[in-house]
Amino acid sequence: MTYLEQSLSDRNSEVLETVGQSVALAQSDYYEDKSLLLDRDRKIQRQMKWIIALIGLFTMIFALSIHSKHRKELQHRLEEMITLNDEVNQRLNESLLCEAEHLRSIDSLKSANELAEKNIQTLSEKLSSAAEKEQVLMGLRAKFVQVNKQQYSQLNNLCRRYFESSKSSKESDDQIYAEVKKILAILDEPNQKDLESMLDDNLDGIMTKLRAEMPNTTERDFRFITFLILGFDTKTIARMMGYNVSTVYTKRHNIKDKILRLDSVHQALFSELIS
């Protein structure tokens, strides 16, 4: 019994020792697990704080980007509105200027219209008497042309006799030869201005009017026209200008046709003088 009790006592002490060790180990594991849990909780808390901080940072960045974008849009709209306002003001100013110019134009047109009405009234009064005068002038013009053509017909006869007699010196008359040669000196090409001045003096400025109405005509054609006005016949003109007779007829026809197409108050006078 003593041995058994001793055995049981040893067993109990071993059990108690083992249990004590187990409890101590369990407590150690508990505290260690608790410490791990606390460390994990602290890590989780730190991570949560970082996550919250990152979420807050991203939220702030997102909010700032939206705010910046919204601000840029507002700025862009503001610039567009300013530009639109400037354009509207510019067009309004242009419209006001155009309106003012239009009003000035209306005033000037009214003044011009009043002046035109006065001029029309004056012209209508003058035309009533001018129509009667024109009939008288037409008759006087025809008589004027005929008188001047008769005046230059003698010159044509002398020139023809000069050209015909120059072929045979025996038939030449010295007096006619000298007289015609003096006249032909005026008709020489270098003296074209003097010749035209002579025609202007005797025919109411005919060559000045022709040059004004026919600016594209050549100087040689104007020389041809002066011979037509002087009343030279076809052969005389051909000899003086170095043309053949058919060329003279053609040029005369072309010049008459050109005159007939003129829109001029002197057209009838031109046609009569070169006929």
C-alpha positions in Angstrom: 0.0 0.0 0.0 2.8 2.2 0.9 4.5 1.5 -2.4 1.2 2.0 -4.2 0.6 5.3 -2.4 4.2 6.3 -3.2 3.6 5.3 -6.8 0.3 7.3 -6.9 2.0 10.2 -5.3 4.7 10.2 -7.8 2.2 9.8 -10.5 0.2 12.7 -9.2 3.2 14.9 -8.9 4.1 14.0 -12.5 0.6 14.6 -13.6 0.5 17.9 -11.7 3.9 18.8 -13.2 2.7 17.9 -16.6 -0.5 19.7 -16.2 1.4 22.7 -14.8 3.7 22.6 -17.8 0.7 22.3 -20.1 -1.0 25.2 -18.5 2.1 27.3 -18.6 2.6 26.2 -22.2 -1.0 26.9 -23.0 -0.7 30.3 -21.3 2.4 31.0 -23.2 0.7 30.0 -26.4 -2.3 32.1 -25.5 -0.2 35.1 -24.8 1.8 34.5 -27.9 -1.3 34.1 -30.0 -2.8 37.1 -28.3 0.4 39.0 -29.1 0.2 37.8 -32.7 -3.4 38.8 -32.9 -2.6 42.2 -31.4 0.2 42.6 -34.0 -2.1 41.5 -36.7 -4.8 43.9 -35.5 -2.2 46.7 -35.4 -1.1 45.8 -38.9 -4.7 45.6 -40.1 -5.3 49.0 -38.4 -2.2 50.4 -40.0 -3.3 49.0 -43.4 -6.8 50.3 -42.9 -5.3 53.7 -42.1 -3.1 53.5 -45.2 -6.1 52.3 -47.3 -8.3 55.1 -45.9 -5.5 57.6 -46.5 -5.0 56.3 -50.0 -8.7 56.4 -50.6 -8.9 59.9 -49.3 -5.9 60.9 -51.4 -7.4 59.3 -54.5 -10.7 60.9 -53.7 -9.0 64.3 -53.3 -7.1 63.8 -56.5 -10.3 62.8 -58.3 -12.1 65.7 -56.8 -9.3 68.1 -57.8 -9.2 66.7 -61.3 -13.0 67.1 -61.6 -12.7 70.6 -60.2 -9.9 71.4 -62.5 -11.8 70.0 -65.5 -14.9 71.9 -64.5 -12.8 75.0 -63.9 -11.2 74.7 -67.4 -14.7 74.1 -68.9 -15.9 77.2 -67.1 -12.8 79.1 -68.3 -13.3 77.9 -71.8 -17.0 78.9 -71.8 -16.1 82.2 -70.3 -13.5 82.8 -73.1 -16.1 81.8 -75.6 -18.7 84.1 -74.1 -16.1 87.0 -74.1 -15.2 86.2 -77.7 -18.9 86.1 -78.6 -19.5 89.3 -76.8 -16.6 91.0 -78.6 -17.9 89.7 -81.9 -21.4 90.9 -81.1 -20.1 94.3 -80.1 -18.0 94.5 -83.2 -20.9 93.5 -85.4 -23.1 95.9 -83.5 -20.6 98.7 -84.1 -20.4 97.8 -87.8 -24.1 97.7 -88.0 -24.3 101.2 -86.4 -21.6 102.4 -88.8 -23.4 100.9 -91.8 -26.7 102.4 -90.6 -25.0 105.8 -90.2 -23.4 105.4 -93.7 -26.8 104.4 -95.1 -28.4 107.4 -93.6 -25.7 109.6 -95.1 -26.1 107.9 -98.4 -29.9 108.4 -98.2 -29.3 112.1 -97.5 -26.8 112.4 -100.3 -29.2 110.5 -102.7 -32.0 112.9 -101.7 -29.7 115.9 -102.4 -28.6 114.3 -105.7 -32.2 113.5 -106.6 -33.3 117.0 -105.9 -30.3 118.3 -108.0 -31.1 115.8 -110.7 -34.7 116.9 -110.8 -33.6 120.5 -111.1 -31.2 119.6 -113.9 -33.8 117.6 -115.7 -36.2 120.5 -115.5 -33.5 122.8 -116.8 -32.5 120.3 -119.6 -36.2 119.8 -120.5 -36.5 123.5 -120.9 -33.3 123.7 -123.0 -34.2 120.6 -125.1 -37.4 122.2 -126.2 -35.4 125.0 -127.8 -32.4 122.7 -128.7 -34.6 120.5 -130.9 -35.6 123.5 -133.0 -32.0 124.7 -133.1 -30.7 121.2 -134.1 -32.8 121.2 -137.3 -31.3 124.6 -138.2 -27.8 123.4 -137.4 -28.1 120.3 -139.5 -28.9 122.4 -142.5 -26.1 124.8 -141.8 -23.7 121.9 -141.2 -24.5 120.3 -144.6 -24.0 123.7 -146.3 -20.7 124.2 -144.3 -19.4 120.8 -145.5 -20.2 121.4 -149.1 -18.6 124.9 -149.1 -15.3 123.5 -147.5 -15.2 120.5 -150.0 -15.5 123.0 -152.9 -12.7 125.0 -151.3 -10.3 122.0 -151.3 -11.4 120.6 -154.7 -9.1 123.1 -156.4 -6.2 121.8 -154.4 -7.1 118.3 -155.6 -7.1 119.4 -159.2 -3.7 121.1 -158.8 -2.2 118.0 -157.2 -3.6 115.7 -159.9 -2.1 118.0 -162.6 1.2 118.0 -160.6 1.4 114.2 -160.5 0.4 113.8 -164.2 2.8 116.5 -165.4 5.7 115.3 -163.4 6.0 112.3 -165.7 6.9 114.6 -168.6 8.9 117.7 -167.9 8.0 119.1 -171.3 4.4 119.4 -170.3 5.0 120.8 -166.9 4.1 124.3 -166.1 6.6 125.9 -163.8 4.1 128.1 -162.0 1.7 125.2 -161.3 4.6 123.0 -160.3 6.0 125.5 -157.8 2.5 126.3 -156.4 1.6 122.6 -156.0 5.0 121.7 -154.6 4.5 124.5 -151.9 1.0 123.0 -151.1 2.4 119.5 -151.0 5.0 120.7 -148.5 2.1 121.2 -146.1 0.8 117.8 -147.0 4.1 116.1 -146.3 4.1 113.5 -143.4 6.3 115.4 -141.0 3.9 118.3 -141.2 0.9 116.2 -140.2 0.2 118.3 -137.1 0.2 121.5 -139.2 -2.2 119.9 -141.7 -4.5 118.8 -138.9 -4.3 122.3 -137.3 -5.3 123.8 -140.6 -8.3 121.5 -140.9 -9.3 122.2 -137.2 -9.2 126.0 -137.9 -11.4 125.6 -141.0 -13.7 122.8 -140.0 -14.6 123.5 -136.3 -11.9 121.3 -134.7 -12.7 118.2 -136.9 -9.4 116.4 -136.4 -9.4 117.0 -132.6 -12.9 115.6 -132.4 -11.9 112.6 -134.5 -8.9 111.8 -132.4 -11.0 112.0 -129.2 -13.7 109.7 -130.6 -11.3 107.2 -132.3 -8.4 106.8 -129.9 -7.3 103.4 -131.3 -6.8 104.7 -134.8 -3.2 104.7 -136.1 -1.4 107.9 -137.2 -1.3 106.6 -140.8 -5.0 106.2 -140.8 -5.4 109.7 -139.4 -3.3 110.9 -142.3 -5.5 109.0 -144.7 -8.6 110.6 -143.1 -7.1 114.1 -143.6 -6.8 113.4 -147.3 -10.4 112.2 -147.4 -11.5 115.4 -145.7 -9.5 117.5 -148.1 -11.5 115.8 -150.9 -8.6 114.2 -152.7 -9.7 111.5 -155.2 -8.7 107.9 -155.0 -5.7 108.1 -157.4 -4.2 111.1 -155.7 -4.5 109.5 -152.3 -2.9 106.3 -153.6 0.0 108.2 -155.1 0.6 110.3 -151.9 0.5 107.4 -149.5 2.0 104.6 -151.7 -1.2 102.5 -151.8 -2.8 101.0 -154.8 -6.3 102.1 -155.8 -8.1 99.0 -154.4 -6.4 99.6 -151.0 -7.7 103.1 -150.9 -11.3 102.0 -151.6 -11.0 99.3 -148.9 -9.6 101.7 -146.3 -12.2 104.3 -147.1 -15.0 101.7 -146.6 -13.5 100.5 -143.3 -13.1 104.0 -141.9 -16.7 104.9 -142.9 -18.0 101.7 -141.3 -16.0 102.5 -138.1 -17.5 106.0 -138.0 -21.0 104.6 -138.4 -20.5 102.4 -135.3 -19.5 105.4 -133.2 -21.9 106.6 -130.5 -21.1 110.3 -131.0 -23.0 113.5 -131.6 -20.5 114.3 -134.4 -21.1 111.1 -136.3 -23.2 112.7 -139.1 -20.5 115.4 -139.5 -17.7 112.8 -139.7 -19.6 110.8 -142.3 -20.3 113.9 -144.4 -16.7 115.1 -144.4 -15.1 111.8 -145.5 -17.7 110.9 -148.1 
